[in-house]
Amino acid sequence: MKIASIIVDVPAMQTDKPYDYLVPDKWSDMIVPGMRVVVPFGPRKVQGFVMSLSNEAEVNKLKEIHSVLDLTPALNEELLHIGKWLTEKTLCFTISALQAMLPSAMRAKYEKEIRLLDSSKRHDLNPAIQASFEKHDEVHWEDAEKSDLLHIYQKDIKKGLLEVVYKVKNRSNKKTMKQVQLSLSREETENVVQELPATAKKQKQVLEFFLTNNQPIFLKELLQEVGVTDSTIRTMVKKGYISEQNVEVYRDPYADKHFEQTTPMPLTSEQQKAISPVLASIEDVLHKVFLMYGVTGSGKTEVYMQAIDAVLNKGKEAIVLVPEISLTPQMVNRFKGRFGSQVAVMHSGLGIGEKYDEWRKIYRKEVSVVVGARSAIFAPFENIGIIIIDEEHESSYKQEDNPRYHARDVAIFRGQLHNAPVILGSATPTLESFARASKNVYELLTLKERVNHRPLPTVDIVDMREELRNGNRSMFSGALFDKLTARLERNEQSVLFLNKRGHSSFVMCRDCGYVANCPHCDISLTYHRPHHRLKCHYCGYETFMPTACNECGSEHIRFFGTGTQKVEEELAKVLPEARVIRMDVDTTSRKGSHEKLLKEFGEGRADILLGTQMIAKGLDFPNVTLVGVLTADTMLNLPDFRSSEKTFQLLTQVSGRAGRHELSGEVVIQSYTPEHYSIEFASHHNYDGFYQNEMRIRKAHSYPPFYYLALVTITHPELTKTVDVAEKIAIYLRKSLSNQSIILGPVTSPIARINNRYRYQCMIKYKNEPNLNKLLKGILDRYQREIAQNSLTLSIDLNPYIMM
């Protein structure tokens, strides 16, 4: 008798534990940990993950597993282990951690089928199931299940003859193409060619084509090669001359792209010095964390690729994380250029089906390198030799909803499990990482020189208050305008960076000061030009732009702040001859648009690239000699202790886009607070100076890296209830934690209400609280009933990156 211990797909506190189920005899040899099954749970049937198997049950009467969803484990042993670790580390439900590791195609509503991988091997199948594949290459899962032969199908899957494929209902079916092949022997074909009447000229051509090239061919290609139509082929299929079948082709987002093959470049002495300890730890199979601190343009990517080369030569695998979609086109070119079809790519710009296909390539061990955004850290590899996180300071590596993991923590955990090195690379590392490197917790690798010894660009800071005093009301300072004009004359390119999205920030009445706010959230509405509407970026509420003030009736109601659309309009007025490409959330929302715009700019079809955060990193265009930062201080005014650090990082990254090749670069930073230290240090490319200064401030105010943080946010539709729960939690924390910990609050969250729910928060600053996780879990337990009724939400973030 076999017992399976199963985590059910019911994300609630009471059900967040394994339940025992009986494994029916017919499946006793086939069910293994990591598979998904359907089990009866109360009155309904739910999906669950098999966590472990045993021969003993704690309860006498057990229900049986109802049906099996997988024939091979969806999650391997290591990922199950990571799932348990994530649950403890981020205080999420086990089921949420397990689901987060699968591609969304496997989490959606889907149909499944078992498919023959190679129709020529039909006869190698187990005789018991051969008949099912006589006419088709796939069998519906339900039919296989009813036949009670799942264990046989499973054996043939292990032999590599069959596979299970998910067809996502209404979302992304597998992509198939018609393939045709000759049904006759060579002799029979030659006879038919002789006997065909002269009128069947086209059929003759097809048969002659197969005589010289007897390989299956896609119908589309055959029609092009021979110049015949569909109807000719249909006639020939009816006559039995040729047969056709649907063959699955991977949805390869890069299929029509040609990647120039590249070879490793000779390393500079600095790069050589940086890569040596990495290669040593790959050789000795040793887990180490390296912080590669290299200025923009110092050739970090080349070091990554040569380290990966060493890993692949040992028959191992590599995971490379890059910040979301902004870096992928150029990164993909570099990695595909070097490692070709060994690379799978995973990021949010791909469709659900494309992502699923890339995941399957990894799962089937058809690739050895994954380049992707945050969730690629869960790639189902089993023999990892290196993990690289590029631009490690990026906040997009932190997931903001459950499980609230940071990809860096998962990378280090997986690195330990595989005894593999982890490289964190950045020109502006987070203070936490740099502090760890200076304490030798991480090993520091430094690249201070640009590869071609180009100097870092010169930076001018322009005081916009002075510009206003001198009567310049435009959003371009005199200095920036002159430099833009000079670039147009010299046929060089410029990048203009604006630190936000939308057309303008908010709408305000100039007579009485009224600001248009969202009725459901305590936040001002953002003006969007194309539809002349005001939108809330939190709950989605939208309304028309008012023509008069709601409070005093004045017509002097205007929008304040600057958005990319507004800058584009202004550019058209002052530099009508300039060709401008705008990149922001609105222009890049369509699939592939991101890459298309960058390609246009790279080919010199525009003079100015104007954009938000997404153009700040990773771009490398030889002809860019000027970078203009229009509003350096937008981030400085956010209620976030990391605002100075984020401003410094962003300015340094965006400055690094200029003068990366033969031509020297210039940067103009426009600011209303030019004396702020983060802007000062960024203008001198002085990371060390910024680090010392910021560390002093962090120490004085007890912030990371001197303290750890935990943020507890309480929301409820009633204000009094929210305050009441928040106060009780704060009192409990003060009573239960040591004197070394600091508990701030409860206070209103920076955004006090979202979607008609009031928000309060408590912040815990601590150095060493071994029981903290247990305590916080106890708080979640205590309010379990109200959470289950959806009236109360308690979210706990043990490493918050967004304080709002």
HELIX and SHEET records of a PDB file:
HELIX    1   1 ASP A   25  TRP A   27  5                                   3    
HELIX    2   2 GLU A   77  THR A   90  1                                  14    
HELIX    3   3 THR A   94  ALA A  100  1                                   7    
HELIX    4   4 SER A  104  MET A  106  5                                   3    
HELIX    5   5 SER A  119  ASP A  124  5                                   6    
HELIX    6   6 PRO A  127  GLN A  130  1                                   4    
HELIX    7   7 ALA A  131  PHE A  133  5                                   3    
HELIX    8   8 TRP A  141  LYS A  146  1                                   6    
HELIX    9   9 LEU A  150  LYS A  158  1                                   9    
HELIX   10  10 ARG A  186  GLU A  195  1                                  10    
HELIX   11  11 ALA A  198  ALA A  200  5                                   3    
HELIX   12  12 LYS A  201  THR A  212  1                                  12    
HELIX   13  13 LEU A  219  VAL A  226  1                                   8    
HELIX   14  14 ASP A  230  LYS A  239  1                                  10    
HELIX   15  15 SER A  269  GLU A  283  1                                  15    
HELIX   16  16 LYS A  300  ASN A  313  1                                  14    
HELIX   17  17 GLU A  324  PHE A  339  1                                  16    
HELIX   18  18 GLY A  340  GLN A  342  5                                   3    
HELIX   19  19 ILE A  352  TYR A  363  1                                  12    
HELIX   20  20 ARG A  374  PHE A  378  5                                   5    
HELIX   21  21 SER A  395  TYR A  397  5                                   3    
HELIX   22  22 ALA A  407  HIS A  418  1                                  12    
HELIX   23  23 LEU A  431  SER A  438  1                                   8    
HELIX   24  24 MET A  464  ARG A  469  1                                   6    
HELIX   25  25 GLY A  478  ARG A  490  1                                  13    
HELIX   26  26 THR A  564  VAL A  574  1                                  11    
HELIX   27  27 SER A  593  GLY A  602  1                                  10    
HELIX   28  28 GLN A  613  ILE A  615  5                                   3    
HELIX   29  29 THR A  634  ASN A  637  5                                   4    
HELIX   30  30 SER A  643  SER A  655  1                                  13    
HELIX   31  31 TYR A  677  SER A  683  1                                   7    
HELIX   32  32 TYR A  687  ALA A  700  1                                  14    
HELIX   33  33 LEU A  719  SER A  736  1                                  18    
HELIX   34  34 LEU A  772  ARG A  782  1                                  11    
HELIX   35  35 GLN A  784  ALA A  788  1                                   5    
SHEET    1   A 5 TYR A  19  VAL A  23  0                                        
SHEET    2   A 5 LYS A   2  VAL A   8 -1                                        
SHEET    3   A 5 ARG A  44  SER A  54 -1                                        
SHEET    4   A 5 ARG A  36  PHE A  41 -1                                        
SHEET    5   A 5 SER A  67  VAL A  68 -1                                        
SHEET    1   B 3 GLU A 138  HIS A 140  0                                        
SHEET    2   B 3 TYR A 110  LEU A 116 -1                                        
SHEET    3   B 3 LEU A 162  VAL A 168 -1                                        
SHEET    1   C 3 ILE A 217  PHE A 218  0                                        
SHEET    2   C 3 THR A 176  LEU A 182 -1                                        
SHEET    3   C 3 ILE A 242  GLU A 248 -1                                        
SHEET    1   D 7 VAL A 343  MET A 346  0                                        
SHEET    2   D 7 VAL A 369  GLY A 372  1                                        
SHEET    3   D 7 GLU A 317  LEU A 321  1                                        
SHEET    4   D 7 ILE A 384  ASP A 390  1                                        
SHEET    5   D 7 VAL A 422  SER A 426  1                                        
SHEET    6   D 7 VAL A 289  GLY A 294  1                                        
SHEET    7   D 7 GLU A 443  LEU A 447  1                                        
SHEET    1   E 6 THR A 458  ASP A 463  0                                        
SHEET    2   E 6 GLU A 666  SER A 671  1                                        
SHEET    3   E 6 VAL A 624  VAL A 629  1                                        
SHEET    4   E 6 GLN A 493  PHE A 497  1                                        
SHEET    5   E 6 ILE A 608  GLY A 611  1                                        
SHEET    6   E 6 VAL A 580  MET A 583  1                                        
SHEET    1   F 2 PHE A 506  CYS A 509  0                                        
SHEET    2   F 2 ILE A 557  PHE A 560 -1                                        
SHEET    1   G 3 THR A 526  HIS A 528  0                                        
SHEET    2   G 3 ARG A 533  LYS A 535 -1                                        
SHEET    3   G 3 GLU A 542  PHE A 544 -1                                        
SHEET    1   H 4 ILE A 742  ILE A 754  0                                        
SHEET    2   H 4 ARG A 757  TYR A 766 -1                                        
SHEET    3   H 4 TYR A 708  HIS A 716 -1                                        
SHEET    4   H 4 THR A 793  ASP A 797 -1                                        
END                                                                             
